């Protein structure tokens, strides 16, 4: 079963973002999304950013899944 966890954008460089979740950093490809900036939260599957979500929703999901 696949599960998406919100990742915070730390840095944007061209079509890639450095993203952070659970104190783990990795890259996410931004080709499907527009106007991604530092501080945004993304749903990422593998290395592909699928959707951008608002901070409140991301914090709620993280609180429920990481408790």
For each residue, the residues with C-beta under 8 A, 3 or more apart:
1:
2: 45
3:
4: 43 44 45 50
5: 21 22 43 44 61 62 65
6: 21 41 42 43 53 57 58 61 62
7: 19 20 21 28 41 42 43 44
8: 19 20 21 39 40 41 58
9: 12 17 18 19 36 37 38 39 40 41 42
10: 17 18 19 20 25 38
11: 17 18 38
12: 9 16 17 18 30 36 37 38
13: 16 17 18
14:
15: 29 30 31
16: 12 13 27 28 29 30
17: 9 10 11 12 13 27 28 30 36 42 49
18: 9 10 11 12 13 25 26 27
19: 7 8 9 10 25 26 27 28 42 44 49
20: 7 8 10 23 24 25
21: 5 6 7 8 24
22: 5 66
23: 20
24: 20 21
25: 10 18 19 20
26: 18 19 47
27: 16 17 18 19 47
28: 7 16 17 19 42 44 47 48 49
29: 15 16 32 47 48 49
30: 12 15 16 17 33 36 49
31: 15 48
32: 29 48 49 50
33: 30 36 42 49 51 52
34:
35:
36: 9 12 17 30 33 40 42 49 52
37: 9 12 40
38: 9 10 11 12
39: 8 9 55
40: 8 9 36 37 52
41: 6 7 8 9 52 53 54 55 57 58
42: 6 7 9 17 19 28 33 36 49 50 51 52 53
43: 4 5 6 7 49 50 51 52 53
44: 4 5 7 19 28 47 48 49 50
45: 2 4 48 50
46:
47: 26 27 28 29 44
48: 28 29 31 32 44 45
49: 17 19 28 29 30 32 33 36 42 43 44 52
50: 4 32 42 43 44 45
51: 33 42 43
52: 33 36 40 41 42 43 49
53: 6 41 42 43 57 58
54: 41 57 58
55: 39 41 58 59
56: 59 60
57: 6 41 53 54 60 61
58: 6 8 41 53 54 55 61 62
59: 55 56 62 63
60: 56 57 63 64
61: 5 6 57 58 64 65
62: 5 6 58 59 65 66
63: 59 60 66 67
64: 60 61 67
65: 5 61 62
66: 22 62 63
67: 63 64
